[in-house]
Amino acid sequence: MNAIAGKILLIQNTRALVQAVSLIRAPLLKQQMPSGFLLTDRQYRSMPTHGIGRYKYLLPKEQPKKKKEKVQMKIKAATGTQYGVLNMSVSGYDMTLVEHYSQYIHNLCNRLNIKVDESYALPTKTTEVMVLPDQGTKMYMDVVLKTHERVVQISQMKAALAPIFMEVLLKNQPEGVQLSIKEHNEADYQTRFKARPELEGLLAQIG
């Protein structure tokens, strides 16, 4: 019985202490807070942010865009033991043969450690063959021939290797496919792009 009475007294004392603390804190809260203020209100909504969350000043300043300059082609000059930039042009009427032969040249250069700068196709050229009949003067079109061309651009080929390289290429050249090799220049670079005579005429009028 004494133990139960002790527990009851302890619970009553705890409740009395909590009530006393709440009574002491109540006037303090009333003095600090204005009238009509509820504890559920969020104070930060009405407070200024003072620039919190801004990040643009952390980013680096954007530099003004520069105008694109015209790309100037740099051609490597030949030396005493090496050739400069060479264009190996493969052309023919059969696109399959032209494509396969250009791939063969590319693979052969890789095996012989010859640097391949570029490998590209040039615009297809169309040729119309006109025929004059035995009787009459009006010509008619007989056939349209399409010439396909691929270019393999190489550089830094050793002079001692050139005769062997050319001999292998000529022995494996298929029928109906033409092979030409020449030094690369500015005119060869411009042939890669399709001509636009209308635009050139307008630019001439403006200039």
Secondary structure by P-SEA (a helix, b strand, c coil): caaaaaaaaaaaaaaaaaaaaaaaaaaaaaaaccccccccccccccccccccccccccccccccccccccbbbbbbbbccccccccccccccccaaaaaaaaaaaaaaaaaacccccccccccbbbbbbbbbcccccbbbbcbbbbbbbbbbbbccccccaaaaaaaaaaaaccccbbbbbbbbcaaaaaacccccaaaaaaaaaac
